[in-house]
Amino acid sequence: MTAQVRKEKSGLGGTLCCQEKNFSVVTNFGCAKRCFFCAFANHRLKQERRAVDWDYLDWCIGRFTGPKVSVSGGGDPLFELEENFQTLEKIVAICRNHNRQADLHTNEDLLDKLAVIESLGFHQVVVSTHTISEVRREELTRLLKFSRVRAVVVYVGQNPDWVRQWIQFYSFVPKLTVRECRGVVADFNKIWQTLQSEFPQVRFLADGDYNYYFMPDNLIYDDYEASRLAQEFQRKEEKQ
């Protein structure tokens, strides 16, 4: 078992300029998983359940100058998919209206959701893949028939041999990422230095705030913890 020790988040987000950041719509539909490393499990907005301020979201995505908008969690965007389908559909429509790519980030089981995912028309599906699983392999194989795909594993101190096996097992996916876990102490630099030369095609991503975050309280923050409002998206007039 990996020791679960809390640490302070790195300050990487502070070094990013506006053009380098993406835009993330953080849903809060709930989640069927119980990952111990979930960054939202103890988030101050976890209990926030309010209707999306569509006018404000539309204004913000129009103001955003980058190419990509991600739809993530929170919980999981695909949780209770039938109930939340129209919300996802509307987010994708707003992105298209502003000529922005919309990416879906999910940790859900996908075999029974593939047709709906295809109908939504996301530019890319980013799948958290924390096991070496034939079922997940099949899901990713089917996703690749109609979408760009990135598979991501969160690094929480796994043995380098396990990470190597994960990379080799999912090597048919064009984009692979090993991401440092937020809030769990593990020597990410060591795993990166050990494997980067062997797998130059794999992205090793240090923890950081790489997005503007439209959170469930209908406000936009510079950080995932929702402690700093993003001044670039504050309207002068008072929102209703």
Secondary structure, 3 states (H helix, E strand, C coil): CCCCCCCCCCCHHHHCCHHHCEEEEEECCCCCCCCCCCCCCCCCCCCCCCCCCHHHHHHHHHHCCCCEEEEEECCCCCCCHHHHHHHHHHHHHHHHHCCCEEEEEECCCCCCCHHHHHHHCCCEEEEECCCCCHHHHHHHHHHCCCCEEEEEEEECCCCHHHHHHHHHHCCCCCEEEEEECCCCCCCHHHHHHHHCCCCCCCEEECCCCCEEEECCCCCEECCCCCCCECHHHCCCCCCC
